[in-house]
Amino acid sequence: MFGSFARVRETIKHFDKLFLLEYPDLETVRRRIAGRKGGYGEHPDELARILSYVEPYQNKLRQAGAEVIDCTLPLDQIVNSIESRLLRV
């Protein structure tokens, strides 16, 4: 799920499992956004707004029981981690 910060609580109740693909720190988020060209977050005020939402959004998902996965891992490791967690009963 990806979307509006304001609707997280309404949306998460529709899922059996939640995964939070998390960056290890805000500096990593800042570098990833700065590396994109021509999108939202390119201007300093947009970037500041994005960064202000990261921790509260992650905290809401953690409180809802999301399983945290480091999104800086290689894609195959992220997929394997999600698959193995989905197969756990």
Secondary structure, 3 states (H helix, E strand, C coil): CCCCHHHHHHHHCCCCCCEEEECCCHHHHHHHHHCCCCCCCCCHHHHHHHHHHHHHHHHHHHHCCCEEEECCCCHHHHHHHHHHHHHCC
